[in-house]
Amino acid sequence: MRLDKYLKVARIIKRRTLAKEAAEKEKVEMNGKPAKPSHPIKVGDVLTLYLGSKIIKVKVTHLEPQKDGLMYELLAEEKRP
């Protein structure tokens, strides 16, 4: 699954176009490196998102939507200095 689609389906970012723009502006890192919107995601990847005044770090746990569950594990959420 593509990075931008995963961010939308996992409900981390509301719209795919916003997810694509964030990745293009290097506000999304995968395993510590900037990721493009079309980069493939796999289980176990760690995503760091720099969104507004927040830094969100998640670990991918599922690639398919889970009924009554998340597709990721929240590792950290902090405010930017």
N, CA, C and O of each residue as an XYZ file, in Angstrom:
324
protein
N       0.840     -1.168      0.000
C       0.000      0.000      0.000
C       0.897      1.247      0.000
O       1.941      1.272      0.652
N       0.481      2.258     -0.726
C       1.229      3.517     -0.796
C       1.154      4.267      0.532
O       0.192      4.126      1.287
N       2.174      5.057      0.802
C       2.233      5.833      2.034
C       1.040      6.771      2.172
O       0.394      6.800      3.219
N       0.739      7.546      1.117
C      -0.360      8.506      1.223
C      -1.706      7.821      1.454
O      -2.535      8.318      2.216
N      -1.920      6.691      0.804
C      -3.171      5.952      0.997
C      -3.246      5.368      2.404
O      -4.308      5.388      3.025
N      -2.134      4.852      2.910
C      -2.116      4.291      4.262
C      -2.471      5.362      5.299
O      -3.271      5.112      6.200
N      -1.881      6.545      5.173
C      -2.150      7.609      6.131
C      -3.630      7.981      6.148
O      -4.170      8.323      7.200
N      -4.284      7.916      5.001
C      -5.712      8.216      4.917
C      -6.546      7.074      5.470
O      -7.437      7.307      6.287
N      -6.277      5.844      5.045
C      -7.069      4.684      5.470
C      -6.916      4.434      6.970
O      -7.872      4.026      7.629
N      -5.732      4.675      7.508
C      -5.483      4.469      8.939
C      -6.042      5.622      9.773
O      -6.000      5.577     11.002
N      -6.564      6.652      9.110
C      -7.155      7.819      9.752
C      -6.142      8.641     10.549
O      -6.479      9.245     11.567
N      -4.907      8.654     10.072
C      -3.890      9.515     10.677
C      -4.035     10.919     10.096
O      -3.923     11.914     10.812
N      -4.288     10.984      8.780
C      -4.559     12.244      8.083
C      -5.912     12.073      7.388
O      -6.191     11.016      6.823
N      -6.744     13.103      7.427
C      -8.130     12.968      6.958
C      -8.293     12.724      5.465
O      -9.158     11.947      5.057
N      -7.470     13.380      4.639
C      -7.636     13.235      3.195
C      -6.332     12.802      2.552
O      -5.247     13.143      3.022
N      -6.455     12.043      1.467
C      -5.270     11.535      0.772
C      -4.464     12.672      0.152
O      -3.235     12.607      0.111
N      -5.130     13.693     -0.323
C      -4.398     14.806     -0.920
C      -3.539     15.517      0.133
O      -2.427     15.950     -0.168
N      -4.048     15.637      1.360
C      -3.262     16.242      2.435
C      -2.082     15.351      2.795
O      -0.992     15.849      3.076
N      -2.290     14.034      2.788
C      -1.206     13.093      3.074
C      -0.131     13.189      1.996
O       1.062     13.149      2.298
N      -0.554     13.316      0.746
C       0.389     13.440     -0.362
C       1.196     14.729     -0.241
O       2.412     14.720     -0.430
N       0.529     15.830      0.071
C       1.218     17.114      0.218
C       2.220     17.076      1.376
O       3.327     17.602      1.254
N       1.841     16.462      2.490
C       2.742     16.370      3.647
C       4.000     15.582      3.283
O       5.104     15.971      3.663
N       3.845     14.487      2.556
C       4.998     13.680      2.156
C       5.875     14.433      1.158
O       7.102     14.359      1.229
N       5.254     15.155      0.234
C       6.024     15.918     -0.752
C       6.820     17.042     -0.095
O       7.889     17.409     -0.583
N       6.313     17.588      0.998
C       7.003     18.670      1.707
C       7.945     18.134      2.781
O       8.414     18.887      3.635
N       8.222     16.830      2.737
C       9.139     16.146      3.658
C       8.729     16.305      5.116
O       9.577     16.484      5.989
N       7.418     16.239      5.376
C       6.909     16.276      6.741
C       6.602     14.876      7.255
O       6.094     14.711      8.364
N       6.915     13.863      6.437
C       6.699     12.472      6.824
C       8.006     11.709      6.631
O       8.603     11.740      5.555
N       8.440     11.027      7.683
C       9.635     10.186      7.601
C       9.240      8.737      7.831
O       8.370      8.431      8.646
N       9.899      7.855      7.095
C       9.696      6.427      7.285
C      11.034      5.826      7.700
O      12.018      5.905      6.964
N      11.058      5.231      8.874
C      12.277      4.630      9.420
C      13.440      5.624      9.429
O      14.583      5.261      9.150
N      13.130      6.894      9.756
C      14.156      7.913      9.898
C      14.578      8.623      8.631
O      15.464      9.476      8.674
N      13.962      8.290      7.495
C      14.317      8.935      6.228
C      13.072      9.555      5.603
O      11.981      9.000      5.738
N      13.211     10.694      4.922
C      12.045     11.289      4.251
C      11.448     10.308      3.249
O      12.171      9.619      2.529
N      10.114     10.256      3.213
C       9.427      9.305      2.333
C       8.555     10.037      1.326
O       7.948     11.062      1.637
N       8.502      9.499      0.122
C       7.651     10.048     -0.928
C       6.252      9.455     -0.787
O       6.092      8.402     -0.169
N       5.230     10.118     -1.352
C       3.853      9.633     -1.220
C       3.642      8.226     -1.787
O       2.773      7.499     -1.305
N       4.408      7.835     -2.782
C       4.208      6.529     -3.418
C       5.040      5.422     -2.783
O       4.998      4.282     -3.245
N       5.787      5.732     -1.743
C       6.649      4.729     -1.110
C       5.791      3.613     -0.517
O       4.815      3.898      0.176
N       6.136      2.339     -0.774
C       5.332      1.237     -0.218
C       5.539      1.087      1.295
O       6.646      1.241      1.810
N       4.446      0.785      1.978
C       4.443      0.593      3.435
C       4.406     -0.903      3.717
O       3.769     -1.665      2.989
N       5.095     -1.319      4.781
C       4.995     -2.715      5.217
C       4.864     -2.732      6.737
O       5.213     -1.761      7.409
N       4.367     -3.825      7.263
C       4.183     -3.964      8.705
C       5.543     -3.844      9.396
O       6.528     -4.440      8.961
N       5.581     -3.072     10.467
C       6.817     -2.870     11.207
C       7.495     -1.546     10.920
O       8.395     -1.146     11.659
N       7.083     -0.848      9.856
C       7.665      0.462      9.546
C       7.292      1.468     10.634
O       6.194      1.419     11.189
N       8.209      2.370     10.929
C       7.964      3.441     11.897
C       7.840      4.751     11.131
O       8.752      5.144     10.404
N       6.707      5.422     11.300
C       6.440      6.677     10.612
C       6.503      7.825     11.608
O       5.950      7.737     12.705
N       7.179      8.901     11.223
C       7.229     10.114     12.027
C       6.607     11.228     11.202
O       7.045     11.505     10.085
N       5.584     11.863     11.758
C       4.867     12.925     11.051
C       5.044     14.237     11.790
O       4.842     14.312     13.002
N       5.425     15.272     11.050
C       5.576     16.613     11.593
C       4.383     17.427     11.105
O       4.423     18.017     10.026
N       3.323     17.453     11.910
C       2.076     18.082     11.509
C       1.761     19.258     12.422
O       1.482     19.081     13.607
N       1.808     20.451     11.861
C       1.518     21.642     12.648
C       2.481     21.764     13.812
O       3.697     21.798     13.621
N       1.940     21.828     15.017
C       2.784     21.956     16.206
C       3.029     20.612     16.885
O       3.543     20.570     18.003
N       2.665     19.506     16.216
C       2.829     18.175     16.800
C       3.831     17.328     16.031
O       4.014     17.485     14.823
N       4.468     16.431     16.761
C       5.293     15.387     16.152
C       4.669     14.071     16.589
O       4.580     13.784     17.783
N       4.238     13.273     15.620
C       3.577     12.002     15.908
C       4.434     10.872     15.372
O       4.874     10.912     14.223
N       4.673      9.869     16.198
C       5.464      8.712     15.801
C       4.610      7.466     15.978
O       4.131      7.191     17.078
N       4.415      6.698     14.882
C       3.587      5.495     14.924
C       4.321      4.321     14.286
O       5.212      4.497     13.455
N       3.922      3.120     14.696
C       4.452      1.894     14.113
C       3.311      1.196     13.382
O       2.235      1.002     13.947
N       3.544      0.821     12.133
C       2.526      0.165     11.315
C       2.324     -1.262     11.840
O       3.276     -2.036     11.935
N       1.064     -1.602     12.181
C       0.764     -2.950     12.678
C      -0.101     -3.752     11.709
O      -0.031     -4.980     11.691
N      -0.919     -3.067     10.900
C      -1.784     -3.740      9.924
C      -1.833     -2.912      8.647
O      -1.683     -1.690      8.676
N      -2.043     -3.592      7.534
C      -2.189     -2.892      6.258
C      -3.640     -2.843      5.801
O      -3.973     -2.088      4.887
N      -4.500     -3.632      6.417
C      -5.922     -3.650      6.089
C      -6.695     -3.023      7.237
O      -6.313     -3.193      8.395
N      -7.771     -2.303      6.947
C      -8.578     -1.717      8.022
C      -9.076     -2.792      8.992
O      -9.520     -3.862      8.577
N      -8.993     -2.490     10.273
C      -9.413     -3.414     11.312
C     -10.746     -2.957     11.888
O     -10.934     -1.777     12.182
N     -11.667     -3.900     12.047
C     -12.955     -3.557     12.642
C     -12.726     -3.199     14.108
O     -12.186     -3.990     14.881
N     -13.144     -2.004     14.467
C     -13.007     -1.509     15.845
C     -11.567     -1.528     16.336
O     -11.319     -1.768     17.518
N     -10.619     -1.277     15.444
C      -9.221     -1.267     15.867
C      -8.381     -0.346     15.002
O      -8.797      0.077     13.924
N      -7.197     -0.047     15.496
C      -6.283      0.819     14.772
C      -5.354     -0.001     13.890
O      -5.117     -1.183     14.139
N      -4.841      0.637     12.871
C      -3.898     -0.001     11.961
C      -2.463      0.323     12.348
O      -1.522     -0.027     11.637
N      -2.305      1.000     13.492
C      -0.973      1.419     13.926
C      -0.908      1.446     15.449
O      -1.928      1.419     16.137
N       0.315      1.500     15.949
C       0.558      1.644     17.381
C       1.205      3.013     17.594
O       2.231      3.322     16.986
N       0.611      3.815     18.444
C       1.150      5.140     18.722
C       2.360      5.007     19.634
O       2.246      4.526     20.762
N       3.518      5.434     19.146
C       4.758      5.332     19.925
C       5.024      6.612     20.709
O       5.473      6.553     21.854
N       4.752      7.765     20.106
C       4.996      9.038     20.788
C       4.179     10.138     20.126
O       3.924     10.116     18.922
N       3.782     11.094     20.943
C       3.105     12.294     20.440
C       3.566     13.443     21.318
O       3.354     13.436     22.530
N       4.195     14.426     20.698
C       4.716     15.539     21.472
C       4.530     16.851     20.719
O       4.287     16.861     19.512
N       4.645     17.940     21.438
C       4.546     19.260     20.814
C       5.937     19.716     20.400
O       6.934     19.432     21.063
N       5.968     20.427     19.286
C       7.246     20.994     18.826
C       7.654     22.143     19.746
O       6.801     22.865     20.262
N       8.945     22.308     19.948
C       9.406     23.436     20.777
C       9.208     24.768     20.071
O       9.541     25.816     20.625
